[in-house]
């Protein structure tokens, strides 16, 4: 990340997304990186300022503007941050630092929000997408879908097939790239159709998206498959087969199983829908999956009973049920998932599905997982819980301490979990570990070096040039007390 001079940048993030992340407690920025920006303005701070206050902030650095000027120059643009770069940077009477760049960009977004609410800029659309993710994670799928459809409506005049892929990507400035967000909206529309709503809206959306997808893009397969499955749910089989024909031609067996061409949508109670999971193979047909997700929390007791039945543990349907519990993010599923994880372990498909499902719950399950880890004497189950915690998407020093604590006894697992957790503080301990790997088994040491080195790189660290030279220092294995010292 470059923070000095004329840049406000983290590689792979737009400046506005970075500014929003600074307010996010789950940000993947390290403490050191956050400290560098602690004096910068944030979007929330500017939202509470009066327009006159924002204009005064700009005047203090040599920028004289007004809402009228914003309206005039913004009508031919789609993003606010570049507007500040093009129009205001040359007029500054102070040096362009990261703090000033952030101030100008955020002021441009906020003034645009007030001047042209009916013509949202890319950053405003990104904010609405971000809010939708939060709503969906909190269980408000209807609210998320309504907001995302507003964004989709705003994009209709901006998205045209003749646009280059790069220009299409710039129409939103949010947590996702354009196609990933369209994929998320596609899924929510599909679930709504399974619940008996928004059929024509979903069909129009998918047909329009297929017109926009760049030629040869893998997204064509995803959206064509969704459109065909929606038509199957609507019992419009002839149309579905026509839409899905290119996919079935290319992957005859896999496409038929995954898309549900052999399935017939059924009406019935939730218990009947869940029992259909037991007929599924390795792939769960979308026409079976979506109605269960559409049922929401009402499906949770039935799914929980299915995964807790030990006679069904080896059936693919049990793993599908656990995955669906994760997709539903229902707090009442936590205890059944923990019981099944304790019984199955991490080497079993159902156990792995439980790990994924618990990770989808996020901060809601943090305290329960820490309590379970504290009270459990089974080393294997404690290891499974640390794996869940590593991928929970929550930053907490108690998680970091638990993950770092296994760095001596199980370096391979520690490297994997620390990489998944994503805290750059772990780069130092992992570098220390890679120097201390024992040299009496070159093959084993090389494998561990690759794993630990990969974790270092994934966390944004760099490997020393001589990391593969196996210095004699590696023959001094670390001790548990050494690892304890790393926690301080």
RANOR-V683302 format. One record per residue. N is the residue number from 0. RES is the residue in one letter. BURIAL is I if it has 24 or more other C-alpha atoms within 12 Angstrom, else O. Layout:
n=N res=RES burial=BURIAL
n=N res=RES burial=BURIAL
This chain:
n=0 res=X burial=O
n=1 res=X burial=O
n=2 res=X burial=I
n=3 res=X burial=O
n=4 res=X burial=O
n=5 res=X burial=O
n=6 res=X burial=I
n=7 res=X burial=I
n=8 res=X burial=I
n=9 res=X burial=I
n=10 res=X burial=O
n=11 res=X burial=O
n=12 res=X burial=O
n=13 res=X burial=I
n=14 res=X burial=I
n=15 res=X burial=I
n=16 res=X burial=I
n=17 res=X burial=I
n=18 res=X burial=I
n=19 res=X burial=I
n=20 res=X burial=I
n=21 res=X burial=I
n=22 res=X burial=O
n=23 res=X burial=O
n=24 res=X burial=O
n=25 res=X burial=O
n=26 res=X burial=I
n=27 res=X burial=I
n=28 res=X burial=I
n=29 res=X burial=I
n=30 res=X burial=O
n=31 res=X burial=O
n=32 res=X burial=I
n=33 res=X burial=I
n=34 res=X burial=O
n=35 res=X burial=O
n=36 res=X burial=I
n=37 res=X burial=O
n=38 res=X burial=O
n=39 res=X burial=I
n=40 res=X burial=I
n=41 res=X burial=I
n=42 res=X burial=I
n=43 res=X burial=O
n=44 res=X burial=O
n=45 res=X burial=I
n=46 res=X burial=O
n=47 res=X burial=O
n=48 res=X burial=O
n=49 res=X burial=O
n=50 res=X burial=O
n=51 res=X burial=O
n=52 res=X burial=O
n=53 res=X burial=I
n=54 res=X burial=I
n=55 res=X burial=O
n=56 res=X burial=I
n=57 res=X burial=I
n=58 res=X burial=O
n=59 res=X burial=O
n=60 res=X burial=I
n=61 res=X burial=O
n=62 res=X burial=I
n=63 res=X burial=I
n=64 res=X burial=I
n=65 res=X burial=I
n=66 res=X burial=I
n=67 res=X burial=O
n=68 res=X burial=O
n=69 res=X burial=I
n=70 res=X burial=I
n=71 res=X burial=O
n=72 res=X burial=I
n=73 res=X burial=I
n=74 res=X burial=O
n=75 res=X burial=O
n=76 res=X burial=I
n=77 res=X burial=I
n=78 res=X burial=I
n=79 res=X burial=I
n=80 res=X burial=I
n=81 res=X burial=I
n=82 res=X burial=I
n=83 res=X burial=I
n=84 res=X burial=I
n=85 res=X burial=O
n=86 res=X burial=O
n=87 res=X burial=I
n=88 res=X burial=I
n=89 res=X burial=O
n=90 res=X burial=O
n=91 res=X burial=O
n=92 res=X burial=O
n=93 res=X burial=O
n=94 res=X burial=O
n=95 res=X burial=I
n=96 res=X burial=I
n=97 res=X burial=I
n=98 res=X burial=I
n=99 res=X burial=I
n=100 res=X burial=I
n=101 res=X burial=I
n=102 res=X burial=I
n=103 res=X burial=I
n=104 res=X burial=I
n=105 res=X burial=I
n=106 res=X burial=I
n=107 res=X burial=I
n=108 res=X burial=I
n=109 res=X burial=I
n=110 res=X burial=I
n=111 res=X burial=I
n=112 res=X burial=I
n=113 res=X burial=I
n=114 res=X burial=I
n=115 res=X burial=I
n=116 res=X burial=O
n=117 res=X burial=O
n=118 res=X burial=I
n=119 res=X burial=I
n=120 res=X burial=I
n=121 res=X burial=I
n=122 res=X burial=I
n=123 res=X burial=I
n=124 res=X burial=I
n=125 res=X burial=I
n=126 res=X burial=I
n=127 res=X burial=I
n=128 res=X burial=I
n=129 res=X burial=I
n=130 res=X burial=I
n=131 res=X burial=I
n=132 res=X burial=I
n=133 res=X burial=O
n=134 res=X burial=O
n=135 res=X burial=I
n=136 res=X burial=I
n=137 res=X burial=O
n=138 res=X burial=I
n=139 res=X burial=O
n=140 res=X burial=I
n=141 res=X burial=I
n=142 res=X burial=O
n=143 res=X burial=I
n=144 res=X burial=I
n=145 res=X burial=I
n=146 res=X burial=I
n=147 res=X burial=I
n=148 res=X burial=I
n=149 res=X burial=O
n=150 res=X burial=I
n=151 res=X burial=I
n=152 res=X burial=O
n=153 res=X burial=I
n=154 res=X burial=I
n=155 res=X burial=O
n=156 res=X burial=O
n=157 res=X burial=I
n=158 res=X burial=I
n=159 res=X burial=O
n=160 res=X burial=O
n=161 res=X burial=O
n=162 res=X burial=O
n=163 res=X burial=O
n=164 res=X burial=O
n=165 res=X burial=O
n=166 res=X burial=O
n=167 res=X burial=I
n=168 res=X burial=I
n=169 res=X burial=I
n=170 res=X burial=I
n=171 res=X burial=I
n=172 res=X burial=I
n=173 res=X burial=I
n=174 res=X burial=I
n=175 res=X burial=I
n=176 res=X burial=I
n=177 res=X burial=I
n=178 res=X burial=I
n=179 res=X burial=O
n=180 res=X burial=I
n=181 res=X burial=I
n=182 res=X burial=I
n=183 res=X burial=I
n=184 res=X burial=I
n=185 res=X burial=I
n=186 res=X burial=I
n=187 res=X burial=I
n=188 res=X burial=I
n=189 res=X burial=I
n=190 res=X burial=I
n=191 res=X burial=I
n=192 res=X burial=I
n=193 res=X burial=I
n=194 res=X burial=I
n=195 res=X burial=O
n=196 res=X burial=O
n=197 res=X burial=I
n=198 res=X burial=I
n=199 res=X burial=O
n=200 res=X burial=I
n=201 res=X burial=I
n=202 res=X burial=I
n=203 res=X burial=O
n=204 res=X burial=I
n=205 res=X burial=I
n=206 res=X burial=I
n=207 res=X burial=I
n=208 res=X burial=I
n=209 res=X burial=I
n=210 res=X burial=O
n=211 res=X burial=I
n=212 res=X burial=I
n=213 res=X burial=I
n=214 res=X burial=O
n=215 res=X burial=O
n=216 res=X burial=O
n=217 res=X burial=O
n=218 res=X burial=I
n=219 res=X burial=I
n=220 res=X burial=I
n=221 res=X burial=I
n=222 res=X burial=I
n=223 res=X burial=I
n=224 res=X burial=I
n=225 res=X burial=I
n=226 res=X burial=I
n=227 res=X burial=I
n=228 res=X burial=I
n=229 res=X burial=I
n=230 res=X burial=I
n=231 res=X burial=I
n=232 res=X burial=I
n=233 res=X burial=I
n=234 res=X burial=O
n=235 res=X burial=O
n=236 res=X burial=I
n=237 res=X burial=O
n=238 res=X burial=O
n=239 res=X burial=I
n=240 res=X burial=I
n=241 res=X burial=O
n=242 res=X burial=I
n=243 res=X burial=I
n=244 res=X burial=I
n=245 res=X burial=O
n=246 res=X burial=I
n=247 res=X burial=I
n=248 res=X burial=O
n=249 res=X burial=O
n=250 res=X burial=O
n=251 res=X burial=O
n=252 res=X burial=O
n=253 res=X burial=O
n=254 res=X burial=I
n=255 res=X burial=I
n=256 res=X burial=I
n=257 res=X burial=I
n=258 res=X burial=I
n=259 res=X burial=I
n=260 res=X burial=I
n=261 res=X burial=I
n=262 res=X burial=I
n=263 res=X burial=O
n=264 res=X burial=I
n=265 res=X burial=O
n=266 res=X burial=O
n=267 res=X burial=O
n=268 res=X burial=O
n=269 res=X burial=I
n=270 res=X burial=O
n=271 res=X burial=O
n=272 res=X burial=I
n=273 res=X burial=I
n=274 res=X burial=I
n=275 res=X burial=I
n=276 res=X burial=I
n=277 res=X burial=I
n=278 res=X burial=I
n=279 res=X burial=I
n=280 res=X burial=O
n=281 res=X burial=O
n=282 res=X burial=I
n=283 res=X burial=I
n=284 res=X burial=I
n=285 res=X burial=I
n=286 res=X burial=I
n=287 res=X burial=I
n=288 res=X burial=I
n=289 res=X burial=I
n=290 res=X burial=I
n=291 res=X burial=I
n=292 res=X burial=I
n=293 res=X burial=I
n=294 res=X burial=I
n=295 res=X burial=I
n=296 res=X burial=I
n=297 res=X burial=O
n=298 res=X burial=I
n=299 res=X burial=I
n=300 res=X burial=I
n=301 res=X burial=I
n=302 res=X burial=I
n=303 res=X burial=I
n=304 res=X burial=I
n=305 res=X burial=I
n=306 res=X burial=I
n=307 res=X burial=I
n=308 res=X burial=I
n=309 res=X burial=O
n=310 res=X burial=O
n=311 res=X burial=I
n=312 res=X burial=I
n=313 res=X burial=O
n=314 res=X burial=I
n=315 res=X burial=I
n=316 res=X burial=I
n=317 res=X burial=I
n=318 res=X burial=I
n=319 res=X burial=I
n=320 res=X burial=I
n=321 res=X burial=I
n=322 res=X burial=I
n=323 res=X burial=I
n=324 res=X burial=I
n=325 res=X burial=I
n=326 res=X burial=I
n=327 res=X burial=I
n=328 res=X burial=I
n=329 res=X burial=I
n=330 res=X burial=I
n=331 res=X burial=I
n=332 res=X burial=I
n=333 res=X burial=I
n=334 res=X burial=I
n=335 res=X burial=I
n=336 res=X burial=I
n=337 res=X burial=I
n=338 res=X burial=I
n=339 res=X burial=I
n=340 res=X burial=I
n=341 res=X burial=I
n=342 res=X burial=I
n=343 res=X burial=I
n=344 res=X burial=I
n=345 res=X burial=I
n=346 res=X burial=O
n=347 res=X burial=O
n=348 res=X burial=I
n=349 res=X burial=I
n=350 res=X burial=I
n=351 res=X burial=I
n=352 res=X burial=I
n=353 res=X burial=I
n=354 res=X burial=I
n=355 res=X burial=I
n=356 res=X burial=I
n=357 res=X burial=I
n=358 res=X burial=I
n=359 res=X burial=I
n=360 res=X burial=I
n=361 res=X burial=I
n=362 res=X burial=I
n=363 res=X burial=I
n=364 res=X burial=I
n=365 res=X burial=I
n=366 res=X burial=O
n=367 res=X burial=O
n=368 res=X burial=I
n=369 res=X burial=I
n=370 res=X burial=O
n=371 res=X burial=I
n=372 res=X burial=I
n=373 res=X burial=O
n=374 res=X burial=O
n=375 res=X burial=O
n=376 res=X burial=O
n=377 res=X burial=O
n=378 res=X burial=O
n=379 res=X burial=O
n=380 res=X burial=I
n=381 res=X burial=I
n=382 res=X burial=I
n=383 res=X burial=I
n=384 res=X burial=I
n=385 res=X burial=I
n=386 res=X burial=I
n=387 res=X burial=I
n=388 res=X burial=I
n=389 res=X burial=I
n=390 res=X burial=I
n=391 res=X burial=I
n=392 res=X burial=I
n=393 res=X burial=I
n=394 res=X burial=I
n=395 res=X burial=I
n=396 res=X burial=O
n=397 res=X burial=O
n=398 res=X burial=I
n=399 res=X burial=I
n=400 res=X burial=I
n=401 res=X burial=I
n=402 res=X burial=I
n=403 res=X burial=I
n=404 res=X burial=I
n=405 res=X burial=I
n=406 res=X burial=I
n=407 res=X burial=I
n=408 res=X burial=O
n=409 res=X burial=I
n=410 res=X burial=I
n=411 res=X burial=I
n=412 res=X burial=I
n=413 res=X burial=I
n=414 res=X burial=I
n=415 res=X burial=I
n=416 res=X burial=I
n=417 res=X burial=I
n=418 res=X burial=I
n=419 res=X burial=I
n=420 res=X burial=I
n=421 res=X burial=I
n=422 res=X burial=I
n=423 res=X burial=I
n=424 res=X burial=I
n=425 res=X burial=I
n=426 res=X burial=I
n=427 res=X burial=I
n=428 res=X burial=I
n=429 res=X burial=I
n=430 res=X burial=I
n=431 res=X burial=I
n=432 res=X burial=I
n=433 res=X burial=I
n=434 res=X burial=I
n=435 res=X burial=I
n=436 res=X burial=I
n=437 res=X burial=I
n=438 res=X burial=I
n=439 res=X burial=O
n=440 res=X burial=O
n=441 res=X burial=O
n=442 res=X burial=O
n=443 res=X burial=O
n=444 res=X burial=I
n=445 res=X burial=I
n=446 res=X burial=O
n=447 res=X burial=I
n=448 res=X burial=I
n=449 res=X burial=I
n=450 res=X burial=I
n=451 res=X burial=I
n=452 res=X burial=I
n=453 res=X burial=I
n=454 res=X burial=I
n=455 res=X burial=I
n=456 res=X burial=I
n=457 res=X burial=I
n=458 res=X burial=I
n=459 res=X burial=I
n=460 res=X burial=O
n=461 res=X burial=O
n=462 res=X burial=I
n=463 res=X burial=O
n=464 res=X burial=O
n=465 res=X burial=O
n=466 res=X burial=I
n=467 res=X burial=O
n=468 res=X burial=O
n=469 res=X burial=I
n=470 res=X burial=O
n=471 res=X burial=O
n=472 res=X burial=O
n=473 res=X burial=I
n=474 res=X burial=O
n=475 res=X burial=O
n=476 res=X burial=I
n=477 res=X burial=I
n=478 res=X burial=O
n=479 res=X burial=O
n=480 res=X burial=O
n=481 res=X burial=O
n=482 res=X burial=I
n=483 res=X burial=O
n=484 res=X burial=O
n=485 res=X burial=I
n=486 res=X burial=O
n=487 res=X burial=O
